[in-house]
Every structure is written in C-alpha cells, then in structure tokens.
C-alpha cells in the first residue's frame, strides 16, 4: 500500500500534465483569433475596383431568371462579393482610433495615391514655385 508521500510525485506529475494541456489549448484558441483589419492593402483595393467594374454590386441577389430580386437568390459573384465585404471592413478599420498601438490598421488604405499627391504639394520646389508666383502677382518684379 503506497503512502501519501510516495503518491505525491505521481499526482503532481499528472496535475502538471493537465495544466500544460489546458494551457496549450487556450494558447491555440488565442492564436486562431483572426484580425479583421489584416490584408488591407493596395492589392485588395485593386481587386475590389476590378470587381466593381465588372459587376457593380457583386453582392446583389439574382433570382432563377437572372433578374435582380429583393428576396433570396444567388449572388452575382461570390468571390467579388467577399472582396467587397473585405473592402468595406477595411474602410471601417481605417477610421478606427488605435491608441497605444492596440490594433493593426493601415491608415493609408484606399488613399495611398492621394496622399502621395498631397505630399508633393508640400515639397521645397512646390513652395518655391508658389512663392515666386505670389511675389510676381504682388508686383515684386521677379
């Protein structure tokens, strides 16, 4: 008959195995959480624009005759519908306030080109050109 002192190491080993198993399962569950703001890049924006060009609103339901319907039916294009939904989600993510880097957001999504053109107006050459025009208009004789 084993005494309680002899059974303690075996019980401790079993308990630690159970604790490690629970911790592994919890860690896996946390790692599988998806980031809804991931993948918001120029490639998605381009794919969305191509789908919008081809299908308009690809999530629109069509009836059996291929006519737009207000009831249930089939989507114009399921893949493009998913791209549209992802694009809409990315626009929502873009407007999120992520203080202290609490989320992964591309704040420039769907406005990369606009931001580049705005930045070009703030260069030294742009200011010099503007200043020369303003001085000439003011009669400084340049």
C-alpha positions in Angstrom: 0.0 0.0 0.0 1.7 3.3 -1.1 1.7 6.1 1.5 0.7 9.7 0.7 4.3 10.7 0.5 5.0 8.1 -2.2 1.9 9.0 -4.3 2.6 12.8 -4.2 5.2 12.9 -7.0 2.9 10.9 -9.3 -0.1 13.1 -8.5 2.0 16.2 -9.1 3.1 15.0 -12.5 -0.4 14.2 -13.6 -1.7 17.6 -12.4 1.1 19.4 -14.2 0.3 17.4 -17.4 -3.3 18.5 -17.2 -2.4 22.1 -16.6 0.0 22.1 -19.6 -2.7 20.6 -21.7 -5.2 23.2 -20.8 -2.7 26.0 -21.3 -1.8 24.6 -24.8 -5.5 24.5 -25.8 -6.1 28.1 -24.5 -3.0 29.3 -26.4 -4.1 27.7 -29.6 -7.6 29.3 -29.2 -6.0 32.7 -28.8 -3.7 32.2 -31.7 -6.6 31.3 -34.0 -8.3 34.6 -33.5 -8.4 36.4 -36.8 -7.5 40.1 -37.4 -10.4 41.7 -39.4 -8.1 44.5 -40.4 -5.4 42.3 -41.9 -4.8 42.3 -45.7 -6.0 45.9 -46.2 -3.5 46.8 -48.9 -3.4 48.2 -52.4 -3.8 44.7 -53.9 -7.2 44.4 -52.2 -8.2 47.9 -53.4 -7.3 47.0 -57.0 -9.2 43.7 -56.8 -12.2 45.5 -55.4 -12.2 48.1 -58.2 -11.9 45.3 -60.9 -14.9 43.6 -59.4 -16.9 46.8 -59.1 -16.1 47.5 -62.8 -17.4 44.0 -63.8 -20.4 43.5 -61.5 -21.4 46.8 -59.9 -22.5 45.5 -56.6 -21.5 41.8 -56.7 -23.5 41.0 -53.6 -26.8 41.7 -55.3 -29.2 38.7 -55.2 -30.4 37.4 -58.5 -33.5 35.1 -58.9 -33.6 32.0 -61.1 -34.1 34.0 -64.3 -31.0 36.1 -63.6 -33.0 39.2 -62.7 -32.3 41.3 -59.7 -34.6 40.4 -56.8 -35.3 41.7 -53.3 -35.7 38.2 -51.9 -33.2 35.4 -51.5 -31.4 34.2 -54.6 -27.8 33.7 -55.8 -25.2 36.4 -55.7 -23.9 37.9 -58.9 -20.3 36.8 -58.0 -19.5 35.3 -54.6 -15.7 35.9 -54.8 -16.2 39.5 -55.7 -18.8 39.9 -53.0 -16.3 38.7 -50.5 -13.8 41.3 -51.8 -16.4 44.0 -51.5 -17.2 43.0 -47.9 -13.5 42.9 -47.0 -13.0 46.4 -48.7 -15.9 47.8 -46.6 -14.4 46.3 -43.5 -11.0 47.8 -44.3 -12.6 51.2 -44.7 -14.1 50.8 -41.2 -10.7 49.7 -39.9 -9.1 52.7 -41.5 -11.3 55.0 -39.4 -10.6 53.2 -36.1 -8.8 55.0 -33.3 -6.0 52.7 -32.2 -4.4 54.5 -29.3 -1.2 52.8 -27.9 -0.9 50.5 -31.0 -3.8 48.3 -29.8 -4.7 47.3 -33.3 -3.1 46.6 -36.7 -4.6 49.1 -39.1 -3.4 50.5 -42.5 -4.4 54.2 -42.1 -3.5 54.9 -45.7 -5.8 52.2 -47.2 -7.5 53.3 -50.4 -5.8 56.7 -50.3 -2.2 55.9 -51.0 -2.1 57.8 -54.3 -4.0 60.8 -52.9 -1.5 61.0 -50.0 1.4 60.9 -52.4 0.0 63.8 -54.5 -0.7 65.8 -51.3 2.8 65.2 -50.2 4.2 66.5 -53.5 2.5 69.9 -52.9 4.5 70.3 -49.7 8.0 69.9 -51.2 10.5 72.7 -51.3 10.1 73.1 -55.0 6.4 73.4 -54.7 6.7 76.2 -52.2 9.4 78.0 -54.2 7.1 77.9 -57.3 4.2 79.2 -55.3 6.3 81.9 -53.6 7.6 83.1 -57.0 4.1 83.3 -58.4 2.8 85.2 -55.4 5.6 87.6 -55.4 5.2 88.3 -59.1 1.5 88.8 -58.6 2.2 91.2 -55.8 4.4 93.3 -58.1 7.8 92.4 -56.8 9.1 92.1 -60.3 10.5 88.6 -60.4 
